[in-house]
Amino acid sequence: AAYNSLSPVVLDVMDREALPTPKFQLKLGPDTPDAIWSQALDMVRRHRSIVLMSEPNMMESMKAVGLPESDAKDLLVWGCFEYLPRARGNCTSATTFNMPQPVVEILRNAAARPETASFGTFDGFKREYLRILTNNVARTVELLDESERHLAECNPSLVLSLAVPSALERGVDAFSLGYDYNYTAVSMNGFGTAVDSLLAVKEFVYDRREIALADLGRALVADWRGFEALQLRAKRSKLKWGSGLPEADALAKEVVETFTGAFVGRPNARGGKYVCYGLTSRGFITEAPYIGATPDGRNTSDHLSKNIAPSTGAETEGVSGSIRSMGALGPRNFPCGSIYDVVIHPSLVSGEKGLDAFRAIVERYFAGGGVAMNVNVVSPELLREAQRHPGKYENLQVRVAGWNIRWNDIPKKEQDGFIRRLEAMPR
């Protein structure tokens, strides 16, 4: 912890100006002063642009790529919530995996060729999903290695290289080969949607035997048209990741560890290593139409789950349940950064007692291995009021993937997505 007498002054100015940018990230740990905790959490519940980060878990995550403790003690937070060894590391955001895609691929193939759609048990189906996922990872790593060998030719960082001593000493491009730690990041998109889709296959095809794989594939191809009754049951199912169910949490753990285990820590083409980001930015919106409908009841036009948060409607046990589920993932799967998007109703954290409750929520998430929190403290009633009367709420802000944005600047469809998730959360 490096908080000093200037820290509350910085927070005061930030609070007074109430700007969406710049973004501020606070590293929190055992030595963080209580006054900083109180000031920061009070600002978050009033929509100021702050990410809350666990410094111990940041350090723990970097053990997966062998970072020495001397460098892990002073990680530099950059971007939204990503972090690197200060002045000694860089990272390419190389590509993103759409985690539900293999589930959809298997089911669509079953619809096209029913004779090939016999896996016997859900474990057989799951093995096929994980096989496709890891095969895709292996091929992607080959492509990334080949492309990043030419990074200095295609995207030279000439000015940056003048400011990086190690690059000058070696006579190489800074962003390609010039740092001591040159990471290549692969991100996950729609993780919660993927886990819920696998659980839906388990529940409706194998456990309850309500529909055959081929017919479920046809439902997805038809975007659920003609299968609305099953879609409603899938949406309302309690077997989803995000409410602390041991079965769902165990599956989420297996999926993430299989995925990250295929590349995290593996050498890249720049003398560094591969890492994984728990980050999608706007991918949960932009990639959704390409994936199509999913077995959890999601339509093609619906958003995927955001970052590594559960899907909308999955958090039936509220924040405490989703925090238990997040604990199944572990920081070492995400060297260099991951983010948990959480929505909290203002009534839960209002007043002095509410501030204590807010801190307890954050500390419980960190105790379970969580690295960073993207918090929205807002009610659906307020957001609907702001939709109706935007002129009265010109500076109302919400958090998206690591930054704040004014509510009035968000397209209505995205506003509706915020509201649906809030309405689905139990009070």
C-alpha positions in Angstrom: 0.0 0.0 0.0 1.3 3.4 -1.0 -1.4 5.7 0.3 -0.3 9.0 1.8 -1.6 12.4 2.6 -2.1 13.2 -1.1 -4.4 10.3 -1.7 -7.6 11.7 -0.1 -7.0 15.0 -1.9 -6.9 13.1 -5.3 -10.1 11.4 -4.3 -11.7 14.7 -3.2 -11.0 16.3 -6.6 -12.2 13.3 -8.5 -15.4 13.3 -6.4 -16.0 17.0 -6.9 -15.5 16.9 -10.7 -17.6 13.8 -11.2 -16.1 13.0 -14.6 -16.5 9.7 -16.4 -12.8 9.8 -17.2 -10.0 9.5 -16.3 -10.4 6.1 -14.8 -9.1 5.4 -11.3 -8.1 2.0 -10.0 -7.5 1.6 -6.3 -5.2 -1.3 -5.1 -6.7 -2.4 -1.8 -4.9 -4.6 0.7 -4.4 -5.3 4.4 -2.6 -2.0 5.0 -5.1 0.2 3.2 -6.3 2.9 5.6 -9.9 2.7 6.7 -10.4 6.3 5.6 -9.5 5.4 2.0 -11.9 2.4 2.1 -14.8 4.6 3.4 -14.1 7.5 1.0 -13.7 5.3 -2.1 -16.8 3.1 -1.4 -18.9 6.1 -0.7 -17.8 7.5 -4.1 -18.5 4.2 -5.9 -22.1 4.2 -4.5 -22.5 7.7 -5.9 -21.3 6.5 -9.4 -17.8 7.8 -9.4 -15.3 6.1 -11.9 -13.4 3.7 -9.6 -12.3 0.1 -10.0 -11.7 -1.8 -6.7 -8.7 -4.1 -6.9 -7.1 -6.7 -4.6 -3.4 -6.2 -4.4 -2.7 -9.6 -2.8 -4.7 -11.4 -5.5 -3.1 -9.4 -8.3 0.3 -10.7 -7.0 -1.1 -14.2 -6.7 -2.4 -14.2 -10.3 1.1 -13.5 -11.6 2.6 -16.7 -10.0 1.0 -18.6 -12.9 3.6 -17.0 -15.3 6.5 -17.2 -12.8 6.8 -13.4 -12.1 9.3 -12.9 -9.2 7.8 -11.5 -6.0 10.1 -8.4 -6.3 8.2 -7.4 -9.5 4.8 -8.6 -8.4 4.9 -6.3 -5.4 4.6 -3.2 -7.5 2.3 -4.0 -10.4 1.2 -1.1 -12.6 -2.5 -0.9 -13.3 -3.2 0.2 -16.8 -6.2 0.3 -19.2 -9.4 -0.7 -17.4 -8.0 -3.0 -14.7 -5.1 -4.8 -16.4 -1.7 -4.8 -14.7 1.9 -5.4 -15.6 5.3 -5.3 -13.9 6.0 -1.6 -13.6 8.2 -0.2 -16.4 9.3 -3.8 -17.3 6.3 -5.4 -19.0 3.9 -5.0 -22.0 1.0 -7.0 -23.3 -0.7 -7.5 -26.6 -4.5 -8.0 -26.5 -4.2 -10.6 -29.1 -7.6 -12.2 -29.5 -10.8 -13.2 -27.8 -12.5 -16.6 -27.6 -16.3 -16.9 -27.8 -16.7 -19.5 -25.1 -20.3 -20.6 -26.0 -19.4 -21.2 -29.7 -18.4 -24.9 -29.4 -21.7 -25.7 -27.6 -23.6 -24.1 -30.5 -21.4 -25.8 -33.0 -22.1 -29.3 -31.6 -25.8 -28.8 -31.5 -26.1 -27.3 -34.9 -24.1 -30.3 -36.3 -26.5 -32.6 -34.4 -29.4 -30.9 -36.2 -27.8 -31.3 -39.6 -26.6 -34.9 -39.0 -28.6 -36.5 -36.2 -26.8 -39.8 -36.7 -23.6 -38.3 -35.4 -25.2 -36.8 -32.3 -24.9 -39.6 -29.8 -22.6 -38.9 -26.9 -24.4 -41.2 -24.5 -24.0 -39.0 -21.4 -23.5 -35.4 -20.5 -19.9 -36.2 -19.7 -19.5 -37.3 -23.3 -21.0 -34.1 -24.5 -18.8 -32.0 -22.2 -15.7 -33.8 -23.3 -16.5 -33.0 -26.9 -17.0 -29.3 -26.0 -13.7 -29.2 -24.2 -12.0 -31.0 -27.1 -13.2 -28.4 -29.6 -12.2 -25.6 -27.2 -8.7 -26.9 -26.7 -8.2 -27.6 -30.4 -9.2 -24.1 -31.2 -6.8 -22.8 -28.6 -3.9 -24.8 -30.0 -4.6 -23.6 -33.6 -5.0 -20.0 -32.4 -1.7 -20.1 -30.5 0.0 -21.2 -33.7 -1.5 -18.3 -35.6 -0.6 -15.8 -32.9 3.0 -17.0 -32.7 3.3 -16.6 -36.5 1.8 -13.1 -36.5 3.6 -11.7 -33.5 6.9 -12.6 -34.9 6.2 -9.7 -37.3 4.9 -7.3 -34.8 7.8 -4.9 -35.2 7.4 -4.8 -38.9 3.6 -4.4 -39.0 3.2 -2.1 -36.0 6.5 -0.5 -34.9 6.6 1.5 -31.7 9.3 4.0 -32.6 8.6 6.7 -30.1 7.9 4.3 -27.3 11.2 2.5 -28.0 13.1 5.8 -27.2 11.6 5.7 -23.7 12.3 2.1 -22.8 15.9 1.5 -21.6 15.8 -2.2 -22.2 14.7 -1.7 -25.8 17.5 0.8 -26.4 20.1 -1.4 -24.8 19.1 -4.3 -27.1 18.5 -2.3 -30.2 15.0 -3.7 -30.7 11.4 -2.5 -31.0 10.0 -1.9 -27.5 6.6 -3.4 -28.0 7.8 -6.4 -29.9 10.8 -7.6 -27.9 12.0 -4.6 -25.9 10.6 -5.3 -22.4 11.7 -7.8 -19.8 8.2 -9.3 -19.8 6.4 -9.5 -23.2 3.0 -11.0 -22.6 0.4 -12.1 -25.2 -3.2 -12.0 -23.8 -6.1 -14.2 -24.9 -9.5 -13.1 -23.5 -12.7 -15.0 -22.8 -16.1 -13.8 -24.1 -19.5 -15.0 -22.8 -18.1 -17.3 -20.1 -21.3 -17.3 -18.0 -23.4 -18.0 -21.2 -21.1 -21.0 -22.0 -21.5 -22.6 -18.6 -25.2 -22.0 -18.5 -25.5 -23.5 -22.0 -23.7 -26.6 -20.9 -25.9 -26.9 -17.8 -29.0 -26.5 -20.0 -27.9 -29.4 -22.2 -27.3 -31.5 -19.1 -30.7 -30.6 -17.6 -33.0 -30.8 -20.6 -31.3 -33.4 -22.8 -29.7 -35.8 -20.4 -31.3 -35.4 -16.9 -34.9 -34.7 -17.8 -34.8 -36.0 -21.3 -37.2 -33.4 -22.5 -35.6 -33.0 -25.9 -33.0 -34.7 -28.1 -29.7 -33.1 -29.1 -30.8 -32.8 -32.7 -34.0 -31.1 -31.8 -32.3 -28.7 -29.4 -30.0 -27.9 -32.3 -33.0 -27.2 -34.5 -34.3 -24.9 -31.8 -31.1 -22.9 -31.9 -31.1 -22.7 -35.7 -34.7 -21.4 -35.6 -33.7 -18.9 -32.8 -36.2 -20.7 -30.6 -39.2 -20.1 -32.9 -41.5 -23.0 -32.4 -39.8 -24.0 -29.2 -40.9 -21.1 -27.0 -42.2 -23.3 -24.2 -38.8 -25.0 -23.8 -37.0 -21.7 -24.1 -39.0 -20.3 -21.2 -38.2 -23.3 -19.1 -34.5 -22.9 -20.0 -34.5 -19.2 -19.0 -36.3 -19.9 -15.7 -34.1 -22.9 -14.8 -32.3 -22.5 -11.4 -29.4 -24.6 -12.7 -27.2 -21.7 -13.7 -23.8 -20.5 -12.7 -23.9 -17.4 -10.4 -25.9 -18.5 -7.4 -23.4 -20.6 -5.5 -24.7 -24.0 -6.7 -21.8 -26.5 -6.2 -22.7 -28.4 -9.4 -22.6 -25.2 -11.5 -19.5 -23.9 -9.8 -17.6 -27.2 -10.4 -18.4 -27.1 -14.1 -17.3 -23.4 -14.3 -14.0 -24.3 -12.7 -13.5 -27.2 -15.1 -14.2 -25.1 -18.1 -12.0 -22.2 -17.1 -9.1 -24.4 -16.0 -9.2 -26.5 -19.2 -9.2 -23.3 -21.3 -6.5 -21.4 -19.5 -4.5 -24.6 -18.9 -4.1 -24.9 -22.7 -2.0 -21.7 -23.0 -1.4 -19.6 -19.8 2.3 -19.6 -19.1 3.2 -21.1 -22.5 6.1 -19.3 -24.3 5.1 -16.9 -27.0 7.0 -15.7 -30.1 8.4 -12.6 -28.3 10.4 -14.3 -25.6 7.5 -13.9 -23.2 4.4 -15.9 -22.1 0.7 -16.2 -22.8 -1.8 -14.9 -20.2 -5.6 -14.8 -20.0 -7.8 -11.7 -19.5 -11.2 -12.0 -17.9 -12.3 -9.2 -20.1 -14.7 -8.7 -23.0 -15.0 -4.9 -23.3 -18.0 -4.7 -25.7 -17.6 -8.2 -27.1 -20.6 -9.4 -25.1 -22.6 -7.1 -27.4 -20.8 -7.2 -30.7 -20.1 -11.0 -30.9 -23.6 -12.1 -29.8 -25.2 -12.1 -33.3 -22.4 -14.3 -34.7 -22.8 -16.9 -32.1 -26.6 -17.2 -32.5 -29.1 -18.5 -30.0 -27.7 -20.6 -27.1 -29.2 -23.5 -25.1 -29.7 -21.4 -21.9 -32.7 -19.7 -23.6 -30.8 -16.7 -25.0 -32.0 -15.4 -28.4 -29.5 -14.4 -31.1 -30.2 -10.7 -30.5 -29.6 -10.9 -26.7 -26.3 -10.0 -25.2 -23.9 -12.6 -23.9 -22.8 -12.6 -20.3 -20.4 -9.8 -19.5 -16.7 -10.2 -18.7 -16.6 -13.0 -16.1 -19.9 -12.1 -14.5 -22.8 -14.5 -14.4 -25.6 -14.2 -17.0 -28.6 -11.9 -16.5 -31.1 -13.8 -14.3 -28.6 -16.3 -13.0 -27.8 -14.5 -9.7 -30.9 -15.8 -7.9 -29.1 -15.7 -4.6 -28.1 -12.1 -5.0 -24.6 -10.7 -4.6 -23.6 -13.3 -1.9 -24.4 -16.2 -4.2 -22.6 -14.8 -7.2 -19.5 -14.1 -5.0 -19.5 -17.8 -4.0 -19.6 -18.7 -7.7 -16.8 -16.3 -8.6 -14.6 -18.0 -6.0 -14.5 -21.1 -8.2 -12.4 -19.3 -10.8 -9.3 -18.4 -8.9 -6.8 -15.6 -9.7 -4.1 -17.8 -11.3 -6.3 -18.4 -14.3 -6.1 -14.7 -15.2 -2.6 -13.4 -15.0 -2.6 -9.6 -15.8 -6.3 -9.1 -15.0 -9.9 -10.1 -14.6 -13.1 -8.2 -13.7 -16.3 -9.0 -11.9 -19.2 -6.9 -12.9 -21.6 -6.6 -10.0 -24.9 -4.6 -9.6 -26.1 -3.6 -6.1 -29.4 -2.0 -5.2 -28.8 1.3 -3.3 -30.9 0.1 -0.4 -28.3 -2.5 0.5 -25.4 -0.1 0.9 -27.1 3.2 2.0 -26.1 5.0 5.2 -23.2 4.2 7.6 -24.3 0.6 8.1 -24.6 0.3 4.4 -21.1 1.4 4.0 -20.0 -1.3 6.4 -22.0 -3.8 4.4 -20.5 -2.6 1.1 -17.0 -3.1 2.5 -17.9 -6.6 3.7 -19.1 -7.5 0.2 -15.8 -6.3 -1.4 -13.7 -8.0 1.3 -15.6 -11.3 0.9 -15.1 -11.2 -2.9 -11.3 -10.6 -2.4 -11.1 -13.4 0.3 -12.5 -15.8 -2.3 -9.7 -15.0 -4.7 -11.4 -12.1 -6.7 -9.1 -9.6 -8.3 -11.2 -6.6 -9.4 -14.7 -5.3 -9.1 -16.7 -3.2 -11.5 -19.6 -2.0 -9.3 -22.9 -0.3 -10.2 -24.9 0.8 -7.2 -28.2 1.9 -8.8 -31.9 1.0 -8.9 -33.9 0.0 -12.0 -36.5 2.6 -11.0 -33.9 5.4 -11.3 -32.7 4.1 -14.7 -36.2 3.9 -16.0 -36.9 7.4 -14.8 -33.7 8.6 -16.5 -34.9 7.0 -19.7 -38.1 8.9 -19.5 -36.5 12.2 -18.5 -32.9 12.3 -19.8 -32.6 16.1 -19.3 -32.9 15.7 -15.6 -30.1 13.1 -15.4 -27.4 14.6 -17.7 -24.5 13.4 -15.5 -25.9 10.1 -14.3 -23.1 7.5 -14.9 -22.9 3.8 -15.0 -19.9 1.5 -15.2 -19.3 -0.6 -18.3 -16.2 -2.7 -19.0 -13.7 -0.8 -16.7 -14.9 2.7 -17.2 -17.8 5.0 -16.6 -20.2 6.4 -19.2 -23.0 8.8 -19.0 -26.4 7.0 -19.1 -27.7 9.3 -21.8 -24.9 8.3 -24.1 -25.8 4.6 -24.1 -28.1 3.2 -26.8 -31.5 2.2 -25.5 -30.9 -1.5 -26.1 -27.9 -1.4 -23.9 -29.8 0.7 -21.3 -32.5 -2.0 -21.3 -29.8 -4.6 -20.7 -28.6 -2.8 -17.5 -32.2 -2.6 -16.3 -33.0 -6.2 -17.0 -30.0 -7.4 -14.9 -31.0 -5.1 -12.0 -34.6 -6.3 -12.1 -33.5 -9.9 -12.1 -31.4 -9.4 -8.9 -33.2 -10.3 -5.7 -33.5 -7.4 -3.2 
